[in-house]
Amino acid sequence: MHGGSPQLIIGDTVSLYLPDDNLYFDVTFISFSGSNNGGGFSYIRTSVTSLDLDHQLNPIRFTLTNNFPNPFNPVTTFTYQLPESVPVSLQVYDIKGRKVLNINEGIKSSGRHQVTLTASKLSSGTYYCVFTAGGFQKTQKLMLLK
C-alpha cells in the first residue's frame, strides 16, 4: 500500500494474471470503504488480454498503468493497452515545464504493450510524463532518485 493508506491507491490500475486461463486482467480502483485496518475496494475492469494467440482479446479502452518502479534509478517501465492501432509517444518534462526527453514509439497495433524509459542523463528530481496514444492522453508524475 502507498504509505499505509488504502485511499492513496484510488485511481491506480493493477494487472492481475490468471495462469490457469492464460489471461491478464487490468482493474482500476475507484473507491474504498473502511479504515487502514481493513475494508473493501470497488474497481472497474479496464481490459482483458489473452496470451493464447488463437483467442487474442482486444482491450476495450486505452489504459496506461503507473510506471514501475517509481521512484526509479534510472530505468522505469510503462505498460499500456490500445483498443486500436494509433501513434504512441511519451514526452518527459522537468518541474519547470521544459521537455527533457521524447520517445516516439511509432504506430502501435491494438493490444498490450510496454515502453521502457531510461533517464540516465537526467538529474534526480520530479518529472512529468505525458503519454499520448491517438486522441488519448495521460500525465504521470515520476520520481528519479540517483
Phi and psi restraints in degrees (value plus and minus 20) as a CYANA .aco file:
   2 HIS   PHI     -97.5   -57.5
   2 HIS   PSI      82.9   122.9
   3 GLY   PHI      44.8    84.8
   3 GLY   PSI      -1.3    38.7
   4 GLY   PHI      62.1   102.1
   4 GLY   PSI     -22.7    17.3
   5 SER   PHI    -128.5   -88.5
   5 SER   PSI      94.9   134.9
   6 PRO   PHI     -83.4   -43.4
   6 PRO   PSI     -43.1    -3.1
   7 GLN   PHI     -81.9   -41.9
   7 GLN   PSI     -46.4    -6.4
   8 LEU   PHI     -94.3   -54.3
   8 LEU   PSI     -30.5     9.5
   9 ILE   PHI    -117.3   -77.3
   9 ILE   PSI     -20.6    19.4
  10 ILE   PHI     -78.5   -38.5
  10 ILE   PSI     108.6   148.6
  11 GLY   PHI      76.6   116.6
  11 GLY   PSI     -35.7     4.3
  12 ASP   PHI     -94.2   -54.2
  12 ASP   PSI     127.6   167.6
  13 THR   PHI    -132.7   -92.7
  13 THR   PSI     113.7   153.7
  14 VAL   PHI    -143.4  -103.4
  14 VAL   PSI     131.7   171.7
  15 SER   PHI    -124.4   -84.4
  15 SER   PSI     112.0   152.0
  16 LEU   PHI    -135.2   -95.2
  16 LEU   PSI     115.0   155.0
  17 TYR   PHI    -131.4   -91.4
  17 TYR   PSI     108.3   148.3
  18 LEU   PHI    -128.4   -88.4
  18 LEU   PSI      76.2   116.2
  19 PRO   PHI     -83.3   -43.3
  19 PRO   PSI     -53.1   -13.1
  20 ASP   PHI     -84.8   -44.8
  20 ASP   PSI     -51.8   -11.8
  21 ASP   PHI    -121.0   -81.0
  21 ASP   PSI     -26.6    13.4
  22 ASN   PHI      36.9    76.9
  22 ASN   PSI      24.1    64.1
  23 LEU   PHI    -145.3  -105.3
  23 LEU   PSI     126.7   166.7
  24 TYR   PHI    -127.2   -87.2
  24 TYR   PSI     114.3   154.3
  25 PHE   PHI    -136.4   -96.4
  25 PHE   PSI     110.7   150.7
  26 ASP   PHI    -123.1   -83.1
  26 ASP   PSI     108.7   148.7
  27 VAL   PHI    -145.8  -105.8
  27 VAL   PSI     123.6   163.6
  28 THR   PHI    -133.5   -93.5
  28 THR   PSI     105.1   145.1
  29 PHE   PHI     -93.1   -53.1
  29 PHE   PSI     109.4   149.4
  30 ILE   PHI    -134.5   -94.5
  30 ILE   PSI     -40.8    -0.8
  31 SER   PHI    -182.6  -142.6
  31 SER   PSI     145.1   185.1
  32 PHE   PHI    -160.0  -120.0
  32 PHE   PSI     116.1   156.1
  33 SER   PHI    -144.4  -104.4
  33 SER   PSI     110.8   150.8
  34 GLY   PHI     113.3   153.3
  34 GLY   PSI    -173.2  -133.2
  35 SER   PHI    -153.6  -113.6
  35 SER   PSI    -197.1  -157.1
  36 ASN   PHI     -82.9   -42.9
  36 ASN   PSI     -37.4     2.6
  37 ASN   PHI    -109.9   -69.9
  37 ASN   PSI     -24.2    15.8
  38 GLY   PHI     134.1   174.1
  38 GLY   PSI     142.8   182.8
  39 GLY   PHI     137.2   177.2
  39 GLY   PSI    -181.6  -141.6
  40 GLY   PHI    -157.6  -117.6
  40 GLY   PSI     129.9   169.9
  41 PHE   PHI    -122.9   -82.9
  41 PHE   PSI     129.0   169.0
  42 SER   PHI    -126.0   -86.0
  42 SER   PSI     124.5   164.5
  43 TYR   PHI    -168.3  -128.3
  43 TYR   PSI     143.7   183.7
  44 ILE   PHI    -142.2  -102.2
  44 ILE   PSI     124.3   164.3
  45 ARG   PHI    -101.0   -61.0
  45 ARG   PSI     104.6   144.6
  46 THR   PHI    -119.8   -79.8
  46 THR   PSI     -40.7    -0.7
  47 SER   PHI    -188.6  -148.6
  47 SER   PSI     139.5   179.5
  48 VAL   PHI    -153.4  -113.4
  48 VAL   PSI     111.4   151.4
  49 THR   PHI    -148.4  -108.4
  49 THR   PSI     105.6   145.6
  50 SER   PHI    -110.8   -70.8
  50 SER   PSI     116.1   156.1
  51 LEU   PHI    -109.8   -69.8
  51 LEU   PSI     -22.4    17.6
  52 ASP   PHI    -102.1   -62.1
  52 ASP   PSI      90.8   130.8
  53 LEU   PHI     -81.2   -41.2
  53 LEU   PSI     -43.5    -3.5
  54 ASP   PHI     -97.8   -57.8
  54 ASP   PSI     -35.1     4.9
  55 HIS   PHI    -151.4  -111.4
  55 HIS   PSI      23.9    63.9
  56 GLN   PHI     -86.3   -46.3
  56 GLN   PSI     108.5   148.5
  57 LEU   PHI    -124.4   -84.4
  57 LEU   PSI     113.9   153.9
  58 ASN   PHI    -100.8   -60.8
  58 ASN   PSI     121.2   161.2
  59 PRO   PHI     -79.6   -39.6
  59 PRO   PSI     131.8   171.8
  60 ILE   PHI    -110.3   -70.3
  60 ILE   PSI     -33.8     6.2
  61 ARG   PHI    -179.3  -139.3
  61 ARG   PSI     147.8   187.8
  62 PHE   PHI     -88.7   -48.7
  62 PHE   PSI     114.1   154.1
  63 THR   PHI    -159.6  -119.6
  63 THR   PSI     128.3   168.3
  64 LEU   PHI    -156.0  -116.0
  64 LEU   PSI      99.3   139.3
  65 THR   PHI    -103.9   -63.9
  65 THR   PSI     141.3   181.3
  66 ASN   PHI     -81.7   -41.7
  66 ASN   PSI     119.6   159.6
  67 ASN   PHI     -82.1   -42.1
  67 ASN   PSI     131.7   171.7
  68 PHE   PHI    -158.6  -118.6
  68 PHE   PSI     112.6   152.6
  69 PRO   PHI     -98.2   -58.2
  69 PRO   PSI     143.2   183.2
  70 ASN   PHI    -173.6  -133.6
  70 ASN   PSI      90.1   130.1
  71 PRO   PHI     -84.5   -44.5
  71 PRO   PSI     137.4   177.4
  72 PHE   PHI    -157.3  -117.3
  72 PHE   PSI     143.9   183.9
  73 ASN   PHI    -179.1  -139.1
  73 ASN   PSI      89.5   129.5
  74 PRO   PHI    -118.3   -78.3
  74 PRO   PSI      -8.6    31.4
  75 VAL   PHI    -135.5   -95.5
  75 VAL   PSI     116.5   156.5
  76 THR   PHI    -160.7  -120.7
  76 THR   PSI     136.0   176.0
  77 THR   PHI    -144.4  -104.4
  77 THR   PSI     117.8   157.8
  78 PHE   PHI    -129.4   -89.4
  78 PHE   PSI     118.0   158.0
  79 THR   PHI    -133.1   -93.1
  79 THR   PSI     113.9   153.9
  80 TYR   PHI    -161.7  -121.7
  80 TYR   PSI     138.3   178.3
  81 GLN   PHI    -149.6  -109.6
  81 GLN   PSI     121.6   161.6
  82 LEU   PHI    -143.9  -103.9
  82 LEU   PSI     111.8   151.8
  83 PRO   PHI    -101.4   -61.4
  83 PRO   PSI     -29.7    10.3
  84 GLU   PHI    -173.6  -133.6
  84 GLU   PSI     146.9   186.9
  85 SER   PHI     -95.1   -55.1
  85 SER   PSI     105.2   145.2
  86 VAL   PHI    -169.8  -129.8
  86 VAL   PSI     139.4   179.4
  87 PRO   PHI     -91.2   -51.2
  87 PRO   PSI     120.9   160.9
  88 VAL   PHI    -145.6  -105.6
  88 VAL   PSI     116.4   156.4
  89 SER   PHI    -168.9  -128.9
  89 SER   PSI     137.4   177.4
  90 LEU   PHI    -149.7  -109.7
  90 LEU   PSI     112.5   152.5
  91 GLN   PHI    -139.4   -99.4
  91 GLN   PSI     115.1   155.1
  92 VAL   PHI    -131.9   -91.9
  92 VAL   PSI     110.7   150.7
  93 TYR   PHI    -139.2   -99.2
  93 TYR   PSI     124.7   164.7
  94 ASP   PHI    -101.5   -61.5
  94 ASP   PSI     159.1   199.1
  95 ILE   PHI     -83.5   -43.5
  95 ILE   PSI     -41.1    -1.1
  96 LYS   PHI    -112.2   -72.2
  96 LYS   PSI     -16.3    23.7
  97 GLY   PHI      66.9   106.9
  97 GLY   PSI     -10.2    29.8
  98 ARG   PHI    -105.8   -65.8
  98 ARG   PSI     113.0   153.0
  99 LYS   PHI     -91.7   -51.7
  99 LYS   PSI     104.2   144.2
 100 VAL   PHI    -134.7   -94.7
 100 VAL   PSI     -32.5     7.5
 101 LEU   PHI    -177.7  -137.7
 101 LEU   PSI     120.8   160.8
 102 ASN   PHI    -154.7  -114.7
 102 ASN   PSI     107.7   147.7
 103 ILE   PHI    -140.9  -100.9
 103 ILE   PSI      96.6   136.6
 104 ASN   PHI    -124.0   -84.0
 104 ASN   PSI      91.2   131.2
 105 GLU   PHI    -104.3   -64.3
 105 GLU   PSI     -29.4    10.6
 106 GLY   PHI      56.9    96.9
 106 GLY   PSI    -183.7  -143.7
 107 ILE   PHI    -104.4   -64.4
 107 ILE   PSI     105.2   145.2
 108 LYS   PHI    -131.4   -91.4
 108 LYS   PSI     123.0   163.0
 109 SER   PHI     -96.3   -56.3
 109 SER   PSI     147.1   187.1
 110 SER   PHI     -82.8   -42.8
 110 SER   PSI     129.1   169.1
 111 GLY   PHI     108.1   148.1
 111 GLY   PSI    -186.7  -146.7
 112 ARG   PHI    -116.5   -76.5
 112 ARG   PSI     114.2   154.2
 113 HIS   PHI    -159.4  -119.4
 113 HIS   PSI     142.9   182.9
 114 GLN   PHI    -152.9  -112.9
 114 GLN   PSI     127.9   167.9
 115 VAL   PHI    -153.8  -113.8
 115 VAL   PSI     116.5   156.5
 116 THR   PHI    -124.2   -84.2
 116 THR   PSI     111.5   151.5
 117 LEU   PHI    -126.0   -86.0
 117 LEU   PSI     105.0   145.0
 118 THR   PHI    -131.6   -91.6
 118 THR   PSI      99.0   139.0
 119 ALA   PHI    -135.3   -95.3
 119 ALA   PSI      17.7    57.7
 120 SER   PHI     -85.2   -45.2
 120 SER   PSI     -43.0    -3.0
 121 LYS   PHI    -113.5   -73.5
 121 LYS   PSI     -18.7    21.3
 122 LEU   PHI    -119.5   -79.5
 122 LEU   PSI     135.7   175.7
 123 SER   PHI    -102.4   -62.4
 123 SER   PSI     139.6   179.6
 124 SER   PHI     -77.1   -37.1
 124 SER   PSI     124.3   164.3
 125 GLY   PHI     133.7   173.7
 125 GLY   PSI    -192.6  -152.6
 126 THR   PHI    -115.3   -75.3
 126 THR   PSI     114.4   154.4
 127 TYR   PHI    -153.8  -113.8
 127 TYR   PSI     141.4   181.4
 128 TYR   PHI    -143.1  -103.1
 128 TYR   PSI     110.4   150.4
 129 CYS   PHI    -127.7   -87.7
 129 CYS   PSI     105.7   145.7
 130 VAL   PHI    -124.1   -84.1
 130 VAL   PSI      93.5   133.5
 131 PHE   PHI    -116.4   -76.4
 131 PHE   PSI     106.4   146.4
 132 THR   PHI    -145.5  -105.5
 132 THR   PSI     109.1   149.1
 133 ALA   PHI    -156.9  -116.9
 133 ALA   PSI      81.0   121.0
 134 GLY   PHI      40.8    80.8
 134 GLY   PSI    -145.3  -105.3
 135 GLY   PHI    -108.1   -68.1
 135 GLY   PSI     -22.4    17.6
 136 PHE   PHI    -107.4   -67.4
 136 PHE   PSI     116.5   156.5
 137 GLN   PHI    -164.2  -124.2
 137 GLN   PSI     117.6   157.6
 138 LYS   PHI    -164.1  -124.1
 138 LYS   PSI     120.5   160.5
 139 THR   PHI    -130.5   -90.5
 139 THR   PSI     115.8   155.8
 140 GLN   PHI    -148.5  -108.5
 140 GLN   PSI     125.4   165.4
 141 LYS   PHI    -107.9   -67.9
 141 LYS   PSI     112.4   152.4
 142 LEU   PHI    -138.5   -98.5
 142 LEU   PSI     124.8   164.8
 143 MET   PHI    -141.3  -101.3
 143 MET   PSI      92.5   132.5
 144 LEU   PHI    -117.8   -77.8
 144 LEU   PSI      99.7   139.7
 145 LEU   PHI    -141.1  -101.1
 145 LEU   PSI      97.2   137.2
